[in-house]
């Protein structure tokens, strides 16, 4: 029984290998996601620009954000004489 427990214990070097495997997996995932993005999304956007497809109209959230920013800028202008 003691031999089984001793064989399951991780040493500090093994823990480091697990962490480095995690970091390596995250890096590979980020690179794969970036590659897919640049291979699919960017050419699609350039094609739309060449065809003259108008960009999507601003959403309600975009409009509300713009109004909020304009109001805060207007209030900041009034508060300082």
Number of C-alpha atoms within 10 A of each C-alpha: 5 6 7 8 8 9 8 8 9 10 8 9 9 11 11 12 11 12 12 12 12 12 12 12 12 12 12 12 12 12 12 12 12 11 12 12 12 12 11 10 11 11 12 11 12 11 11 12 12 8 8 9 10 8 9 6 8 9 9 9 9 11 12 12 12 12 12 12 12 12 12 12 11 11 11 11 10 9 7 6 5
